Amino acid sequence: MEKDSVLELLNDVKSGAVRPEEALLKLKTLPFEDVGYAKIDYHRGLRHGINEVIYGEGKTIEQISGIVSAMAERGQKNIMITRLSQEKANAIAENHDLDYDSVSRIGVVMRDAEIEQCGRIAITAAGTSDIAVAEEAAVTAEILGNKVDRMYDVGVAGLHRLLSQLEQIMSARVVIAVAGMEGALASVVGGLVACPVIAVPTSVGYGANFSGLSALLAMLNSCSGNVSVVNIDNGFGAGYIASLINHM
């Protein structure tokens, strides 16, 4: 239940349209619902402003579909499913109105495509191999109601490519920098802008990249004070945090 729903319920009690006992019953079932294999957090939207997100990897089709159905019955919109395979998406789409993006592997049920009028989020990706993680960040931010500018294949191996996008980058309210290999893009971007930069290390790289560990450590050691770092390949986390910053 979102803040607007709680406020509407309280106003109904005030006006006499809903008896206090009925309101109490609704509020009792508000925090979460135990469906056996999951405890669905209906308070998430009230606390965070963003409903609970379903992590699709490791869950069965039946589990995902059950959670989606329960959330939909409570009137929730923008029910987001991350790390969702094409096979699972096809099965879920048989019973739900699913909008699925195969690059980011994000699905959303009952999508509310309205963009809130606020600043923009710029997403930079060092190489084409980083696009899947960058798209996870981009699609997450868009679902959460943000305008997103994409700037891909602008890594430091060809710095002029990044500098050609300088006006867009510097006018953004938040920048997400996605990079594998040595992860240098985040520090370069951080040195160019005045806004927060969210660095996303990816597992892209040769052996000494250690599946993203070298990029993670490089980003954590950035000398640009405006750079913060999320976990390896965590495009979702970057898009989520960027949305919170953008809507402040």
Secondary structure by P-SEA (a helix, b strand, c coil): ccaaaaaaaaaaaaaccccaaaaaaaaaacccccccccccccccccccccccccccccccaaaaaaaaaaaaaacccccccccccaaaaaaaaacccccccccccccccccccccccbbbbbbbbccccaaaaaaaaaaaaaaabbbbbbbcccccccaaaaaaaaaaaaaccbbbbbbccccaaaaaaaaccccbbbbbbccccccccccaaaaaaaaaaccccccccccccaaaaaaaaaaaaaac
